[in-house]
Amino acid sequence: MENRLRVLRAARNWSQQDLSERLEVSRQSVNAIETGKYDPSLPLAFRIAELFELPIEEIFVSPSRRSSKAI
């Protein structure tokens, strides 16, 4: 799943460690989400959205929604 997590984190000048502490997850989890190697659980996705004060849909884009826009 594509996401804007790296961009949002960088806009706040937060390191992956800073974000991981705010979310109460490991830095490796943040890295895996940012690189698309791991999709967060729904509760974690909600915590991320609340932290950045954005709807989930503005942070995460499902592959099926991405491909339907290309048509």
N, C-alpha and C positions, 0 to 999 in steps of 0.2 A: 504494500500500500504506500502510495506517495504521501509525503507530508511536508509541511513548512517549518518543522520544529527547529532545524538548524538556523534558518533565517530569523525566526522569532527570538530565539535564544541570543543570537549575535546582535540583534537590534537592542537588546538590553545589556550587552557587554557581559553576559554570563558565560562562564566556562561550562563544559559538560558536568564537571563536579558540582558547580553552583546549582545547576538545574537538578541534578540527581538528589542533592540534599533537600531542595524545596519539594521534590516529588516523593522523597523517601524511597528511592530505588538506587541501584548501583550505577556508577558512571558507565559501566559496560552496557547496561540496559538502555541508557540514553543514547549511546553511540549506536547500538543495534537498531533502535527505532529510527534515528536520523538517517541511517544508511539503508533502511528498508529491509534489513535482515530479520526484523522482529516486529510483529504487529502488537501494539499494546492491548491489554485487556480492556474491556469497556469501562470498568471503574478507573483504571489508569488514564484512559483517554479523557474521561470526564474531569479528572484532577488536572490534566494538562490544559484542557479548555478553560477551566475555572482560573487557573494560574495566569493564563494569558488573556483572560476576559474576552474570549472569542467563542463562537459556536464551534462544535467539533468539526462541522463541515468546512470551516475556513482553515482548519489545520490539517485535516486528513482528507485525501481524495481516494475513493475506492477505484480499483482498476476498471471495473465495469462502467462507472460514471465517466471516467477519463475516455474510454473507447467510444462511448455513445456520443460524446461531444464531437468526436472526430468525423462522425458520419455526416 
